[in-house]
Amino acid sequence: MQLAAQNRPCLFLDRDGVIICDRGYVYKIEECEIISESVEIIKWANAKGMLVIVLTNQSGIAKGYYTVEQYKIFEQYLNFELIKRKAFIDDWFFCPYHDEGTNPLYTLNSNLRKPKPGMLYEALKKYKIDLEKSIMIGDKRTDVLEDVKLKTFLIKGNYDLANIVVGEDVVIFNNHRELLAYIKSL
């Protein structure tokens, strides 16, 4: 008799501004700058036995700045660079859609686009995840997913975080270093 797999906690991560420096629509390998503390955050989650899943809006596809294929090449490169640093991502989910796009294939208001929880729901279909023990890390208000009770840590960066209701489920950190120190204390 085989035991059913237990639900695991998950560390959900935004990509731009969280794993890599956000320079706006990053898809070229030469523009990739991995944030060193993000590597340590991923390694912390790996050591805790958490799944690590990236949920990233990629409106640059809808806006015609780059293609799905270019995004995937960049994702493979970034994943390889993280593996070289012994930081392991279990899966990547991306939303290529935006309602103000120029590419008609990707111009729509999609449930996958954060803050809507479509990418999270896709991850929940694919993996046994304990959402109550999971964490989302982002850097903008759209990383606080709608209609989902999920502990969310936001890092101050390029985006305005004013007027976000901070409380038990949403905590704002000044930088990656401060967040890393906090999660290591958990």
Contacts in CASP RR format, 6 or more apart in sequence:
PFRMAT RR
TARGET T0000
AUTHOR 0000-0000-0000
METHOD contacts of the structure
MODEL  1
MQLAAQNRPCLFLDRDGVIICDRGYVYKIEECEIISESVEIIKWANAKGM
LVIVLTNQSGIAKGYYTVEQYKIFEQYLNFELIKRKAFIDDWFFCPYHDE
GTNPLYTLNSNLRKPKPGMLYEALKKYKIDLEKSIMIGDKRTDVLEDVKL
KTFLIKGNYDLANIVVGEDVVIFNNHRELLAYIKSL
5 128 0 8 1.000
6 128 0 8 1.000
6 130 0 8 1.000
7 128 0 8 1.000
7 129 0 8 1.000
7 130 0 8 1.000
8 49 0 8 1.000
8 50 0 8 1.000
8 51 0 8 1.000
8 127 0 8 1.000
8 128 0 8 1.000
8 129 0 8 1.000
8 130 0 8 1.000
9 48 0 8 1.000
9 49 0 8 1.000
9 50 0 8 1.000
9 51 0 8 1.000
9 129 0 8 1.000
9 130 0 8 1.000
9 133 0 8 1.000
9 134 0 8 1.000
9 135 0 8 1.000
10 50 0 8 1.000
10 51 0 8 1.000
10 52 0 8 1.000
10 53 0 8 1.000
10 123 0 8 1.000
10 127 0 8 1.000
10 129 0 8 1.000
10 130 0 8 1.000
10 131 0 8 1.000
10 134 0 8 1.000
10 135 0 8 1.000
11 41 0 8 1.000
11 42 0 8 1.000
11 45 0 8 1.000
11 50 0 8 1.000
11 51 0 8 1.000
11 52 0 8 1.000
11 53 0 8 1.000
11 134 0 8 1.000
11 135 0 8 1.000
11 137 0 8 1.000
12 53 0 8 1.000
12 54 0 8 1.000
12 55 0 8 1.000
12 120 0 8 1.000
12 123 0 8 1.000
12 134 0 8 1.000
12 135 0 8 1.000
12 136 0 8 1.000
12 137 0 8 1.000
12 150 0 8 1.000
13 19 0 8 1.000
13 38 0 8 1.000
13 41 0 8 1.000
13 42 0 8 1.000
13 52 0 8 1.000
13 53 0 8 1.000
13 54 0 8 1.000
13 55 0 8 1.000
13 89 0 8 1.000
13 136 0 8 1.000
13 137 0 8 1.000
13 138 0 8 1.000
14 54 0 8 1.000
14 55 0 8 1.000
14 56 0 8 1.000
14 114 0 8 1.000
14 136 0 8 1.000
14 137 0 8 1.000
14 138 0 8 1.000
14 139 0 8 1.000
14 140 0 8 1.000
14 143 0 8 1.000
15 54 0 8 1.000
15 56 0 8 1.000
15 78 0 8 1.000
16 22 0 8 1.000
16 24 0 8 1.000
16 26 0 8 1.000
16 56 0 8 1.000
16 139 0 8 1.000
17 35 0 8 1.000
17 138 0 8 1.000
17 139 0 8 1.000
17 155 0 8 1.000
17 157 0 8 1.000
17 158 0 8 1.000
18 35 0 8 1.000
18 38 0 8 1.000
18 137 0 8 1.000
18 138 0 8 1.000
18 139 0 8 1.000
18 155 0 8 1.000
19 34 0 8 1.000
19 35 0 8 1.000
19 38 0 8 1.000
19 42 0 8 1.000
19 54 0 8 1.000
19 78 0 8 1.000
19 82 0 8 1.000
20 26 0 8 1.000
20 32 0 8 1.000
20 33 0 8 1.000
20 34 0 8 1.000
20 35 0 8 1.000
20 38 0 8 1.000
20 78 0 8 1.000
21 33 0 8 1.000
21 35 0 8 1.000
22 139 0 8 1.000
22 157 0 8 1.000
22 158 0 8 1.000
23 31 0 8 1.000
23 33 0 8 1.000
25 60 0 8 1.000
25 63 0 8 1.000
25 65 0 8 1.000
25 66 0 8 1.000
26 32 0 8 1.000
26 74 0 8 1.000
27 60 0 8 1.000
27 65 0 8 1.000
27 66 0 8 1.000
27 70 0 8 1.000
27 71 0 8 1.000
27 74 0 8 1.000
28 74 0 8 1.000
29 73 0 8 1.000
29 74 0 8 1.000
29 77 0 8 1.000
32 74 0 8 1.000
32 77 0 8 1.000
32 78 0 8 1.000
32 81 0 8 1.000
34 78 0 8 1.000
34 81 0 8 1.000
34 82 0 8 1.000
34 85 0 8 1.000
35 176 0 8 1.000
37 175 0 8 1.000
37 176 0 8 1.000
37 177 0 8 1.000
37 179 0 8 1.000
37 180 0 8 1.000
38 87 0 8 1.000
38 176 0 8 1.000
39 82 0 8 1.000
39 85 0 8 1.000
39 87 0 8 1.000
40 87 0 8 1.000
40 180 0 8 1.000
41 137 0 8 1.000
41 176 0 8 1.000
41 179 0 8 1.000
41 180 0 8 1.000
41 183 0 8 1.000
42 52 0 8 1.000
42 82 0 8 1.000
42 87 0 8 1.000
42 88 0 8 1.000
42 89 0 8 1.000
43 85 0 8 1.000
43 86 0 8 1.000
43 87 0 8 1.000
44 180 0 8 1.000
44 183 0 8 1.000
44 184 0 8 1.000
45 51 0 8 1.000
45 52 0 8 1.000
46 52 0 8 1.000
46 87 0 8 1.000
46 88 0 8 1.000
50 134 0 8 1.000
51 90 0 8 1.000
51 91 0 8 1.000
51 127 0 8 1.000
51 129 0 8 1.000
52 88 0 8 1.000
52 89 0 8 1.000
52 90 0 8 1.000
53 89 0 8 1.000
53 90 0 8 1.000
53 91 0 8 1.000
53 92 0 8 1.000
53 93 0 8 1.000
53 123 0 8 1.000
53 127 0 8 1.000
54 89 0 8 1.000
54 91 0 8 1.000
54 92 0 8 1.000
54 93 0 8 1.000
54 94 0 8 1.000
55 93 0 8 1.000
55 114 0 8 1.000
55 119 0 8 1.000
55 120 0 8 1.000
55 123 0 8 1.000
55 136 0 8 1.000
56 92 0 8 1.000
56 93 0 8 1.000
56 94 0 8 1.000
56 95 0 8 1.000
57 94 0 8 1.000
57 95 0 8 1.000
57 98 0 8 1.000
57 113 0 8 1.000
57 114 0 8 1.000
57 142 0 8 1.000
58 71 0 8 1.000
58 94 0 8 1.000
58 95 0 8 1.000
58 96 0 8 1.000
59 95 0 8 1.000
59 96 0 8 1.000
59 97 0 8 1.000
59 98 0 8 1.000
59 101 0 8 1.000
59 113 0 8 1.000
60 66 0 8 1.000
60 96 0 8 1.000
60 98 0 8 1.000
61 67 0 8 1.000
61 68 0 8 1.000
61 71 0 8 1.000
61 96 0 8 1.000
61 97 0 8 1.000
61 103 0 8 1.000
61 106 0 8 1.000
62 96 0 8 1.000
62 97 0 8 1.000
62 98 0 8 1.000
62 100 0 8 1.000
62 101 0 8 1.000
62 102 0 8 1.000
62 103 0 8 1.000
62 106 0 8 1.000
62 107 0 8 1.000
63 98 0 8 1.000
63 100 0 8 1.000
63 101 0 8 1.000
63 102 0 8 1.000
63 103 0 8 1.000
64 101 0 8 1.000
64 102 0 8 1.000
64 103 0 8 1.000
68 96 0 8 1.000
71 94 0 8 1.000
71 96 0 8 1.000
75 92 0 8 1.000
75 94 0 8 1.000
79 89 0 8 1.000
79 92 0 8 1.000
82 88 0 8 1.000
82 89 0 8 1.000
90 127 0 8 1.000
91 123 0 8 1.000
91 126 0 8 1.000
91 127 0 8 1.000
93 112 0 8 1.000
93 119 0 8 1.000
93 122 0 8 1.000
93 123 0 8 1.000
94 119 0 8 1.000
95 110 0 8 1.000
95 112 0 8 1.000
95 113 0 8 1.000
95 114 0 8 1.000
95 119 0 8 1.000
96 106 0 8 1.000
97 106 0 8 1.000
97 107 0 8 1.000
97 108 0 8 1.000
97 109 0 8 1.000
97 110 0 8 1.000
97 112 0 8 1.000
97 113 0 8 1.000
98 106 0 8 1.000
98 107 0 8 1.000
98 113 0 8 1.000
99 107 0 8 1.000
99 108 0 8 1.000
99 109 0 8 1.000
100 107 0 8 1.000
101 107 0 8 1.000
110 116 0 8 1.000
111 117 0 8 1.000
111 118 0 8 1.000
111 121 0 8 1.000
112 118 0 8 1.000
112 119 0 8 1.000
112 122 0 8 1.000
114 142 0 8 1.000
114 143 0 8 1.000
114 145 0 8 1.000
115 141 0 8 1.000
115 142 0 8 1.000
115 143 0 8 1.000
115 144 0 8 1.000
115 145 0 8 1.000
115 146 0 8 1.000
116 145 0 8 1.000
116 146 0 8 1.000
117 145 0 8 1.000
117 146 0 8 1.000
117 147 0 8 1.000
117 148 0 8 1.000
120 145 0 8 1.000
120 148 0 8 1.000
120 150 0 8 1.000
123 129 0 8 1.000
124 131 0 8 1.000
131 148 0 8 1.000
131 149 0 8 1.000
131 150 0 8 1.000
132 149 0 8 1.000
134 150 0 8 1.000
134 151 0 8 1.000
135 150 0 8 1.000
135 151 0 8 1.000
135 152 0 8 1.000
135 153 0 8 1.000
135 183 0 8 1.000
136 143 0 8 1.000
136 144 0 8 1.000
136 145 0 8 1.000
136 150 0 8 1.000
136 151 0 8 1.000
136 152 0 8 1.000
136 153 0 8 1.000
137 143 0 8 1.000
137 152 0 8 1.000
137 153 0 8 1.000
137 154 0 8 1.000
137 155 0 8 1.000
137 179 0 8 1.000
138 152 0 8 1.000
138 153 0 8 1.000
138 154 0 8 1.000
138 155 0 8 1.000
139 154 0 8 1.000
139 155 0 8 1.000
139 156 0 8 1.000
139 157 0 8 1.000
139 158 0 8 1.000
139 159 0 8 1.000
140 154 0 8 1.000
140 159 0 8 1.000
140 161 0 8 1.000
141 154 0 8 1.000
141 159 0 8 1.000
141 160 0 8 1.000
141 161 0 8 1.000
141 164 0 8 1.000
143 152 0 8 1.000
143 154 0 8 1.000
144 152 0 8 1.000
144 154 0 8 1.000
144 164 0 8 1.000
144 170 0 8 1.000
145 152 0 8 1.000
149 169 0 8 1.000
150 169 0 8 1.000
151 168 0 8 1.000
151 169 0 8 1.000
151 170 0 8 1.000
151 171 0 8 1.000
152 169 0 8 1.000
152 170 0 8 1.000
152 171 0 8 1.000
153 171 0 8 1.000
153 172 0 8 1.000
153 173 0 8 1.000
153 179 0 8 1.000
153 182 0 8 1.000
153 183 0 8 1.000
154 161 0 8 1.000
154 164 0 8 1.000
154 170 0 8 1.000
154 171 0 8 1.000
154 172 0 8 1.000
154 173 0 8 1.000
155 172 0 8 1.000
155 173 0 8 1.000
155 174 0 8 1.000
155 175 0 8 1.000
155 176 0 8 1.000
155 179 0 8 1.000
156 172 0 8 1.000
156 173 0 8 1.000
156 174 0 8 1.000
156 175 0 8 1.000
161 172 0 8 1.000
164 170 0 8 1.000
164 172 0 8 1.000
166 172 0 8 1.000
171 182 0 8 1.000
173 179 0 8 1.000
173 182 0 8 1.000
END
